[in-house]
């Protein structure tokens, strides 16, 4: 269950965002990285933030003292999967990239961080955000690549949630828009494949993805620049488990989602 918060109208969230930016005087902007995670999937931090994602990076050794704060962070992130599917992610990173992916994945599974994205890559530097307490947690979001929260050794769940809300408030992603009006999928439910159609009001960097109900990316459908006008993609679903999924499209300024059940 989402933790109780103060009123969450747009003006309040923007005020929280501005307050969070002010508090981060020592680390106002993120440092980009472009590298693969432990499943060999490529990530470009700034591109993901520009697309409207909020990234919560948690560095661990891993160690026993990391367990409680890491689990609290994960639970807060997971609380957004129903309301903001495909937007809020936890990146679990080894502190100095000297722990193997196998060991990190084992630790992740043991303490119950099933949907965290795991990295052991020296391209991701925790010292870009101040000290090196274990765990170290930062919240990043917005097209200005803002740091909304940093914590060492522990985490305050309410402050973390406030930071994520602030980051979501300034992503500039609007779901009542031209992009949503032209976004469709057929057939519903899908069996072996489905055709996705959308109309771009202008040339833009577009991401189209299929997410499971936990918010994990199940299939990347498109990522890259597309021209203005109508576009169509075939989504092959025969290799996906039956269940409920969410299609999400964003052009960096607008965002739209559709529910897509898959049956076999």
Phi and psi in degrees as GROMACS dihedral restraints (atoms count N, CA, C in turn):
[ dihedral_restraints ]
;  ai    aj    ak    al  type     phi  dphi    fc
    3     4     5     6     1   -62.9    20    10
    4     5     6     7     1   138.5    20    10
    6     7     8     9     1   -66.4    20    10
    7     8     9    10     1   146.5    20    10
    9    10    11    12     1   -65.5    20    10
   10    11    12    13     1   141.4    20    10
   12    13    14    15     1  -131.0    20    10
   13    14    15    16     1   170.2    20    10
   15    16    17    18     1   -67.4    20    10
   16    17    18    19     1   168.1    20    10
   18    19    20    21     1   -51.5    20    10
   19    20    21    22     1   141.2    20    10
   21    22    23    24     1  -113.5    20    10
   22    23    24    25     1    39.2    20    10
   24    25    26    27     1   -71.8    20    10
   25    26    27    28     1   165.5    20    10
   27    28    29    30     1   -58.2    20    10
   28    29    30    31     1   -43.1    20    10
   30    31    32    33     1   -63.5    20    10
   31    32    33    34     1   -39.0    20    10
   33    34    35    36     1   -64.6    20    10
   34    35    36    37     1   -43.9    20    10
   36    37    38    39     1   -64.4    20    10
   37    38    39    40     1   -38.3    20    10
   39    40    41    42     1   -66.6    20    10
   40    41    42    43     1   -35.3    20    10
   42    43    44    45     1   -65.5    20    10
   43    44    45    46     1   -41.6    20    10
   45    46    47    48     1   -60.9    20    10
   46    47    48    49     1   -41.7    20    10
   48    49    50    51     1   -60.9    20    10
   49    50    51    52     1   -46.2    20    10
   51    52    53    54     1   -64.0    20    10
   52    53    54    55     1   -38.3    20    10
   54    55    56    57     1   -63.8    20    10
   55    56    57    58     1   -41.1    20    10
   57    58    59    60     1   -64.4    20    10
   58    59    60    61     1   -39.9    20    10
   60    61    62    63     1   -62.8    20    10
   61    62    63    64     1   -41.5    20    10
   63    64    65    66     1   -62.8    20    10
   64    65    66    67     1   -39.8    20    10
   66    67    68    69     1   -67.0    20    10
   67    68    69    70     1   -23.4    20    10
   69    70    71    72     1   -93.4    20    10
   70    71    72    73     1    44.8    20    10
   72    73    74    75     1   -62.0    20    10
   73    74    75    76     1   -26.8    20    10
   75    76    77    78     1   -89.7    20    10
   76    77    78    79     1    -9.9    20    10
   78    79    80    81     1  -154.5    20    10
   79    80    81    82     1    70.5    20    10
   81    82    83    84     1   -75.5    20    10
   82    83    84    85     1   -28.6    20    10
   84    85    86    87     1  -129.4    20    10
   85    86    87    88     1   152.3    20    10
   87    88    89    90     1   -75.2    20    10
   88    89    90    91     1   166.0    20    10
   90    91    92    93     1  -108.3    20    10
   91    92    93    94     1   128.5    20    10
   93    94    95    96     1   -70.0    20    10
   94    95    96    97     1   152.4    20    10
   96    97    98    99     1  -142.5    20    10
   97    98    99   100     1   150.6    20    10
   99   100   101   102     1  -134.9    20    10
  100   101   102   103     1   104.7    20    10
  102   103   104   105     1  -160.0    20    10
  103   104   105   106     1   174.6    20    10
  105   106   107   108     1   -98.1    20    10
  106   107   108   109     1   150.9    20    10
  108   109   110   111     1   -87.4    20    10
  109   110   111   112     1  -171.3    20    10
  111   112   113   114     1   -75.1    20    10
  112   113   114   115     1    -4.2    20    10
  114   115   116   117     1  -105.9    20    10
  115   116   117   118     1    14.7    20    10
  117   118   119   120     1    64.4    20    10
  118   119   120   121     1    28.7    20    10
  120   121   122   123     1   -95.3    20    10
  121   122   123   124     1   132.1    20    10
  123   124   125   126     1   -77.4    20    10
  124   125   126   127     1   139.2    20    10
  126   127   128   129     1  -132.7    20    10
  127   128   129   130     1   133.6    20    10
  129   130   131   132     1  -117.9    20    10
  130   131   132   133     1   110.7    20    10
  132   133   134   135     1   -56.5    20    10
  133   134   135   136     1   -50.8    20    10
  135   136   137   138     1   -64.1    20    10
  136   137   138   139     1   -38.0    20    10
  138   139   140   141     1   -62.7    20    10
  139   140   141   142     1   -38.1    20    10
  141   142   143   144     1   -70.2    20    10
  142   143   144   145     1   -40.2    20    10
  144   145   146   147     1   -65.7    20    10
  145   146   147   148     1   -39.9    20    10
  147   148   149   150     1   -62.8    20    10
  148   149   150   151     1   -29.2    20    10
  150   151   152   153     1   -82.3    20    10
  151   152   153   154     1     0.4    20    10
  153   154   155   156     1   101.9    20    10
  154   155   156   157     1     6.0    20    10
  156   157   158   159     1   -79.7    20    10
  157   158   159   160     1   150.4    20    10
  159   160   161   162     1  -111.0    20    10
  160   161   162   163     1   123.4    20    10
  162   163   164   165     1  -110.5    20    10
  163   164   165   166     1   125.0    20    10
  165   166   167   168     1  -109.0    20    10
  166   167   168   169     1   104.6    20    10
  168   169   170   171     1   -92.1    20    10
  169   170   171   172     1   130.8    20    10
  171   172   173   174     1  -125.3    20    10
  172   173   174   175     1   113.2    20    10
  174   175   176   177     1   -91.3    20    10
  175   176   177   178     1   134.3    20    10
  177   178   179   180     1  -134.5    20    10
  178   179   180   181     1   168.2    20    10
  180   181   182   183     1   -82.5    20    10
  181   182   183   184     1   -38.6    20    10
  183   184   185   186     1   -78.5    20    10
  184   185   186   187     1   162.2    20    10
  186   187   188   189     1  -152.9    20    10
  187   188   189   190     1   166.8    20    10
  189   190   191   192     1   -62.4    20    10
  190   191   192   193     1   -39.8    20    10
  192   193   194   195     1   -70.7    20    10
  193   194   195   196     1   -15.9    20    10
  195   196   197   198     1   -78.6    20    10
  196   197   198   199     1   -21.7    20    10
  198   199   200   201     1   -60.7    20    10
  199   200   201   202     1   -53.6    20    10
  201   202   203   204     1   -60.4    20    10
  202   203   204   205     1   -54.1    20    10
  204   205   206   207     1   -62.2    20    10
  205   206   207   208     1   -37.2    20    10
  207   208   209   210     1   -64.6    20    10
  208   209   210   211     1   -41.0    20    10
  210   211   212   213     1   -68.5    20    10
  211   212   213   214     1   -39.8    20    10
  213   214   215   216     1   -61.0    20    10
  214   215   216   217     1   -45.3    20    10
  216   217   218   219     1   -59.6    20    10
  217   218   219   220     1   -46.1    20    10
  219   220   221   222     1   -60.0    20    10
  220   221   222   223     1   -45.1    20    10
  222   223   224   225     1   -63.7    20    10
  223   224   225   226     1   -38.3    20    10
  225   226   227   228     1   -64.3    20    10
  226   227   228   229     1   -46.0    20    10
  228   229   230   231     1   -60.3    20    10
  229   230   231   232     1   -44.6    20    10
  231   232   233   234     1   -63.9    20    10
  232   233   234   235     1   -25.4    20    10
  234   235   236   237     1   -66.1    20    10
  235   236   237   238     1   -12.7    20    10
  237   238   239   240     1   -93.4    20    10
  238   239   240   241     1    -3.4    20    10
  240   241   242   243     1   -69.8    20    10
  241   242   243   244     1   -27.7    20    10
  243   244   245   246     1   -77.9    20    10
  244   245   246   247     1   -43.2    20    10
  246   247   248   249     1   -87.0    20    10
  247   248   249   250     1   -28.4    20    10
  249   250   251   252     1  -136.3    20    10
  250   251   252   253     1    54.0    20    10
  252   253   254   255     1   -57.9    20    10
  253   254   255   256     1   132.6    20    10
  255   256   257   258     1    77.1    20    10
  256   257   258   259     1    15.8    20    10
  258   259   260   261     1  -119.7    20    10
  259   260   261   262     1   -31.9    20    10
  261   262   263   264     1  -115.1    20    10
  262   263   264   265     1   124.1    20    10
  264   265   266   267     1  -130.6    20    10
  265   266   267   268     1   146.1    20    10
  267   268   269   270     1  -105.6    20    10
  268   269   270   271     1   122.5    20    10
  270   271   272   273     1  -103.8    20    10
  271   272   273   274     1   116.0    20    10
  273   274   275   276     1   -95.9    20    10
  274   275   276   277     1   114.2    20    10
  276   277   278   279     1  -120.0    20    10
  277   278   279   280     1   140.4    20    10
  279   280   281   282     1   -70.4    20    10
  280   281   282   283     1   143.0    20    10
  282   283   284   285     1   -60.1    20    10
  283   284   285   286     1   -48.2    20    10
  285   286   287   288     1  -122.5    20    10
  286   287   288   289     1    21.4    20    10
  288   289   290   291     1    56.5    20    10
  289   290   291   292     1    32.8    20    10
  291   292   293   294     1  -114.3    20    10
  292   293   294   295     1    13.2    20    10
  294   295   296   297     1  -109.9    20    10
  295   296   297   298     1   134.8    20    10
  297   298   299   300     1   -67.3    20    10
  298   299   300   301     1   155.0    20    10
  300   301   302   303     1   -60.4    20    10
  301   302   303   304     1   -37.0    20    10
  303   304   305   306     1   -59.9    20    10
  304   305   306   307     1   -46.2    20    10
  306   307   308   309     1   -66.2    20    10
  307   308   309   310     1   -40.5    20    10
  309   310   311   312     1   -64.5    20    10
  310   311   312   313     1   -42.6    20    10
  312   313   314   315     1   -66.2    20    10
  313   314   315   316     1   -35.4    20    10
  315   316   317   318     1   -64.7    20    10
  316   317   318   319     1   -45.4    20    10
  318   319   320   321     1   -62.3    20    10
  319   320   321   322     1   -44.3    20    10
  321   322   323   324     1   -57.6    20    10
  322   323   324   325     1   -45.9    20    10
  324   325   326   327     1   -67.9    20    10
  325   326   327   328     1   -37.6    20    10
  327   328   329   330     1   -63.1    20    10
  328   329   330   331     1   -39.2    20    10
  330   331   332   333     1   -96.2    20    10
  331   332   333   334     1    -3.3    20    10
  333   334   335   336     1    91.2    20    10
  334   335   336   337     1    41.7    20    10
  336   337   338   339     1  -107.4    20    10
  337   338   339   340     1    54.4    20    10
  339   340   341   342     1   -53.6    20    10
  340   341   342   343     1   -41.0    20    10
  342   343   344   345     1   -99.6    20    10
  343   344   345   346     1     6.5    20    10
  345   346   347   348     1   -69.1    20    10
  346   347   348   349     1   140.9    20    10
  348   349   350   351     1   -89.4    20    10
  349   350   351   352     1   125.9    20    10
  351   352   353   354     1  -102.2    20    10
  352   353   354   355     1   136.4    20    10
  354   355   356   357     1  -131.3    20    10
  355   356   357   358     1   139.8    20    10
  357   358   359   360     1  -133.1    20    10
  358   359   360   361     1    81.7    20    10
  360   361   362   363     1  -142.8    20    10
  361   362   363   364     1   126.0    20    10
  363   364   365   366     1   -68.1    20    10
  364   365   366   367     1    -7.8    20    10
  366   367   368   369     1   -72.1    20    10
  367   368   369   370     1   -15.9    20    10
  369   370   371   372     1  -104.5    20    10
  370   371   372   373     1   109.1    20    10
  372   373   374   375     1  -105.5    20    10
  373   374   375   376     1   115.9    20    10
  375   376   377   378     1   -70.4    20    10
  376   377   378   379     1   -26.1    20    10
  378   379   380   381     1   -70.5    20    10
  379   380   381   382     1    -8.1    20    10
  381   382   383   384     1   -68.4    20    10
  382   383   384   385     1   -13.0    20    10
  384   385   386   387     1  -120.6    20    10
  385   386   387   388     1    30.0    20    10
  387   388   389   390     1   101.1    20    10
  388   389   390   391     1  -134.2    20    10
  390   391   392   393     1   -70.5    20    10
  391   392   393   394     1  -172.7    20    10
  393   394   395   396     1  -129.8    20    10
  394   395   396   397     1    37.9    20    10
  396   397   398   399     1   -64.4    20    10
  397   398   399   400     1   149.2    20    10
  399   400   401   402     1  -111.5    20    10
  400   401   402   403     1   121.2    20    10
  402   403   404   405     1   -80.0    20    10
  403   404   405   406     1   167.3    20    10
  405   406   407   408     1  -115.9    20    10
  406   407   408   409     1   133.2    20    10
  408   409   410   411     1  -130.7    20    10
  409   410   411   412     1   131.6    20    10
  411   412   413   414     1  -132.2    20    10
  412   413   414   415     1   151.3    20    10
  414   415   416   417     1  -116.8    20    10
  415   416   417   418     1   125.0    20    10
  417   418   419   420     1  -123.3    20    10
  418   419   420   421     1   141.2    20    10
  420   421   422   423     1  -171.1    20    10
  421   422   423   424     1   167.2    20    10
  423   424   425   426     1    85.8    20    10
  424   425   426   427     1   158.5    20    10
  426   427   428   429     1   -70.0    20    10
  427   428   429   430     1   -15.5    20    10
  429   430   431   432     1   -88.1    20    10
  430   431   432   433     1     1.6    20    10
  432   433   434   435     1    58.3    20    10
  433   434   435   436     1    48.5    20    10
  435   436   437   438     1   -80.5    20    10
  436   437   438   439     1   145.0    20    10
  438   439   440   441     1   -92.9    20    10
  439   440   441   442     1   115.6    20    10
  441   442   443   444     1   -97.6    20    10
  442   443   444   445     1   -14.9    20    10
  444   445   446   447     1  -162.8    20    10
  445   446   447   448     1   138.7    20    10
  447   448   449   450     1  -137.9    20    10
  448   449   450   451     1   142.7    20    10
  450   451   452   453     1  -149.4    20    10
  451   452   453   454     1   143.1    20    10
  453   454   455   456     1  -119.8    20    10
  454   455   456   457     1   136.4    20    10
  456   457   458   459     1    75.8    20    10
  457   458   459   460     1   -26.8    20    10
  459   460   461   462     1  -150.2    20    10
  460   461   462   463     1   178.5    20    10
  462   463   464   465     1  -146.6    20    10
  463   464   465   466     1   141.1    20    10
  465   466   467   468     1  -100.4    20    10
  466   467   468   469     1   112.8    20    10
  468   469   470   471     1   -60.0    20    10
  469   470   471   472     1   -41.0    20    10
  471   472   473   474     1   -67.9    20    10
  472   473   474   475     1   -43.6    20    10
  474   475   476   477     1   -63.8    20    10
  475   476   477   478     1   -37.8    20    10
  477   478   479   480     1   -63.6    20    10
  478   479   480   481     1   -44.8    20    10
  480   481   482   483     1   -65.3    20    10
  481   482   483   484     1   -40.9    20    10
  483   484   485   486     1   -59.6    20    10
  484   485   486   487     1   -40.0    20    10
  486   487   488   489     1   -65.9    20    10
  487   488   489   490     1   -42.1    20    10
  489   490   491   492     1   -63.7    20    10
  490   491   492   493     1   -43.3    20    10
  492   493   494   495     1   -60.1    20    10
  493   494   495   496     1   -41.5    20    10
  495   496   497   498     1   -63.1    20    10
  496   497   498   499     1   -41.7    20    10
  498   499   500   501     1   -65.6    20    10
  499   500   501   502     1   -41.4    20    10
  501   502   503   504     1   -63.2    20    10
  502   503   504   505     1   -35.0    20    10
  504   505   506   507     1   -67.5    20    10
  505   506   507   508     1   -23.7    20    10
  507   508   509   510     1  -110.4    20    10
  508   509   510   511     1    14.5    20    10
  510   511   512   513     1   -72.7    20    10
  511   512   513   514     1   -20.7    20    10
  513   514   515   516     1    73.7    20    10
  514   515   516   517     1    17.0    20    10
  516   517   518   519     1   -92.0    20    10
  517   518   519   520     1   125.5    20    10
  519   520   521   522     1  -119.1    20    10
  520   521   522   523     1   125.3    20    10
  522   523   524   525     1   -94.6    20    10
  523   524   525   526     1    -5.9    20    10
  525   526   527   528     1  -104.0    20    10
  526   527   528   529     1    88.2    20    10
  528   529   530   531     1  -157.9    20    10
  529   530   531   532     1   177.3    20    10
  531   532   533   534     1   -63.1    20    10
  532   533   534   535     1   -34.8    20    10
  534   535   536   537     1   -62.9    20    10
  535   536   537   538     1   -44.6    20    10
  537   538   539   540     1   -65.5    20    10
  538   539   540   541     1   -36.1    20    10
  540   541   542   543     1   -63.0    20    10
  541   542   543   544     1   -31.2    20    10
  543   544   545   546     1  -103.3    20    10
  544   545   546   547     1    11.9    20    10
  546   547   548   549     1   -96.9    20    10
  547   548   549   550     1   122.0    20    10
  549   550   551   552     1  -147.4    20    10
  550   551   552   553     1   161.5    20    10
  552   553   554   555     1  -142.7    20    10
  553   554   555   556     1   143.4    20    10
  555   556   557   558     1  -151.7    20    10
  556   557   558   559     1   138.3    20    10
  558   559   560   561     1   -83.7    20    10
  559   560   561   562     1   164.7    20    10
  561   562   563   564     1  -129.0    20    10
  562   563   564   565     1   119.2    20    10
  564   565   566   567     1   -73.8    20    10
  565   566   567   568     1   162.8    20    10
  567   568   569   570     1   -93.0    20    10
  568   569   570   571     1   151.6    20    10
  570   571   572   573     1  -113.3    20    10
  571   572   573   574     1   -76.8    20    10
  573   574   575   576     1   -99.4    20    10
  574   575   576   577     1   -27.0    20    10
  576   577   578   579     1  -160.1    20    10
  577   578   579   580     1   163.3    20    10
  579   580   581   582     1  -145.7    20    10
  580   581   582   583     1   150.3    20    10
  582   583   584   585     1  -105.1    20    10
  583   584   585   586     1   126.6    20    10
  585   586   587   588     1  -104.3    20    10
  586   587   588   589     1   130.3    20    10
  588   589   590   591     1  -125.2    20    10
  589   590   591   592     1   138.2    20    10
  591   592   593   594     1  -151.6    20    10
  592   593   594   595     1   158.4    20    10
  594   595   596   597     1  -122.9    20    10
  595   596   597   598     1   123.9    20    10
  597   598   599   600     1   -94.2    20    10
  598   599   600   601     1   127.6    20    10
  600   601   602   603     1   -71.5    20    10
  601   602   603   604     1   -18.6    20    10
  603   604   605   606     1  -160.1    20    10
  604   605   606   607     1   161.8    20    10
  606   607   608   609     1   -60.5    20    10
  607   608   609   610     1   134.1    20    10
  609   610   611   612     1  -162.3    20    10
  610   611   612   613     1   159.4    20    10
  612   613   614   615     1   -75.6    20    10
  613   614   615   616     1   119.4    20    10
  615   616   617   618     1  -116.5    20    10
  616   617   618   619     1   136.1    20    10
  618   619   620   621     1  -121.1    20    10
  619   620   621   622     1   126.9    20    10
  621   622   623   624     1  -123.6    20    10
  622   623   624   625     1   124.8    20    10
  624   625   626   627     1  -141.2    20    10
  625   626   627   628     1   156.0    20    10
  627   628   629   630     1  -109.3    20    10
  628   629   630   631     1   127.2    20    10
  630   631   632   633     1  -120.5    20    10
  631   632   633   634     1   143.6    20    10
  633   634   635   636     1   -78.7    20    10
  634   635   636   637     1   177.3    20    10
  636   637   638   639     1   -71.1    20    10
  637   638   639   640     1   -13.0    20    10
  639   640   641   642     1   -84.8    20    10
  640   641   642   643     1    -6.7    20    10
  642   643   644   645     1    95.0    20    10
  643   644   645   646     1     2.9    20    10
  645   646   647   648     1   -81.3    20    10
  646   647   648   649     1   136.6    20    10
  648   649   650   651     1   -66.3    20    10
  649   650   651   652     1   118.2    20    10
  651   652   653   654     1   -91.7    20    10
  652   653   654   655     1   -32.9    20    10
  654   655   656   657     1  -158.7    20    10
  655   656   657   658     1   129.7    20    10
  657   658   659   660     1   -85.6    20    10
  658   659   660   661     1   117.8    20    10
  660   661   662   663     1   -93.2    20    10
  661   662   663   664     1   -41.4    20    10
  663   664   665   666     1  -156.4    20    10
  664   665   666   667     1   143.5    20    10
  666   667   668   669     1  -149.1    20    10
  667   668   669   670     1   110.8    20    10
  669   670   671   672     1   153.8    20    10
  670   671   672   673     1   178.4    20    10
  672   673   674   675     1   -72.2    20    10
  673   674   675   676     1   134.7    20    10
  675   676   677   678     1  -131.4    20    10
  676   677   678   679     1   149.1    20    10
  678   679   680   681     1   -81.4    20    10
  679   680   681   682     1   164.3    20    10
  681   682   683   684     1   -59.7    20    10
  682   683   684   685     1   144.2    20    10
  684   685   686   687     1   121.9    20    10
  685   686   687   688     1  -168.7    20    10
  687   688   689   690     1   -87.3    20    10
  688   689   690   691     1   141.5    20    10
  690   691   692   693     1  -135.9    20    10
  691   692   693   694     1   155.4    20    10
  693   694   695   696     1  -142.9    20    10
  694   695   696   697     1   137.8    20    10
  696   697   698   699     1  -133.6    20    10
  697   698   699   700     1   144.3    20    10
  699   700   701   702     1   -96.1    20    10
  700   701   702   703     1   126.3    20    10
  702   703   704   705     1  -101.7    20    10
  703   704   705   706     1   116.1    20    10
  705   706   707   708     1   -86.2    20    10
  706   707   708   709     1   122.6    20    10
  708   709   710   711     1  -117.0    20    10
  709   710   711   712     1     0.6    20    10
  711   712   713   714     1   -64.2    20    10
  712   713   714   715     1   -22.4    20    10
  714   715   716   717     1   -95.3    20    10
  715   716   717   718     1     4.5    20    10
  717   718   719   720     1  -101.5    20    10
  718   719   720   721     1   142.9    20    10
  720   721   722   723     1   -61.9    20    10
  721   722   723   724     1   146.0    20    10
  723   724   725   726     1   -60.9    20    10
  724   725   726   727     1   144.4    20    10
  726   727   728   729     1   157.5    20    10
  727   728   729   730     1  -173.0    20    10
  729   730   731   732     1   -97.0    20    10
  730   731   732   733     1   133.4    20    10
  732   733   734   735     1  -131.1    20    10
  733   734   735   736     1   166.4    20    10
  735   736   737   738     1  -125.1    20    10
  736   737   738   739     1   125.5    20    10
  738   739   740   741     1   -87.1    20    10
  739   740   741   742     1   134.0    20    10
  741   742   743   744     1  -132.8    20    10
  742   743   744   745     1   135.7    20    10
  744   745   746   747     1  -127.9    20    10
  745   746   747   748     1   139.6    20    10
  747   748   749   750     1  -142.8    20    10
  748   749   750   751     1   144.4    20    10
  750   751   752   753     1  -112.0    20    10
  751   752   753   754     1    17.9    20    10
  753   754   755   756     1    90.1    20    10
  754   755   756   757     1   -22.0    20    10
  756   757   758   759     1  -119.4    20    10
  757   758   759   760     1   -32.6    20    10
  759   760   761   762     1  -123.9    20    10
  760   761   762   763     1   158.5    20    10
  762   763   764   765     1  -144.9    20    10
  763   764   765   766     1   144.8    20    10
  765   766   767   768     1  -146.2    20    10
  766   767   768   769     1   149.8    20    10
  768   769   770   771     1  -134.2    20    10
  769   770   771   772     1   152.1    20    10
  771   772   773   774     1  -139.3    20    10
  772   773   774   775     1   143.0    20    10
  774   775   776   777     1   -82.8    20    10
  775   776   777   778     1   138.3    20    10
  777   778   779   780     1  -138.6    20    10
  778   779   780   781     1    98.8    20    10
  780   781   782   783     1   -73.7    20    10
  781   782   783   784     1   144.3    20    10
  783   784   785   786     1  -119.5    20    10
  784   785   786   787     1   130.5    20    10
  786   787   788   789     1  -127.5    20    10
  787   788   789   790     1   152.8    20    10
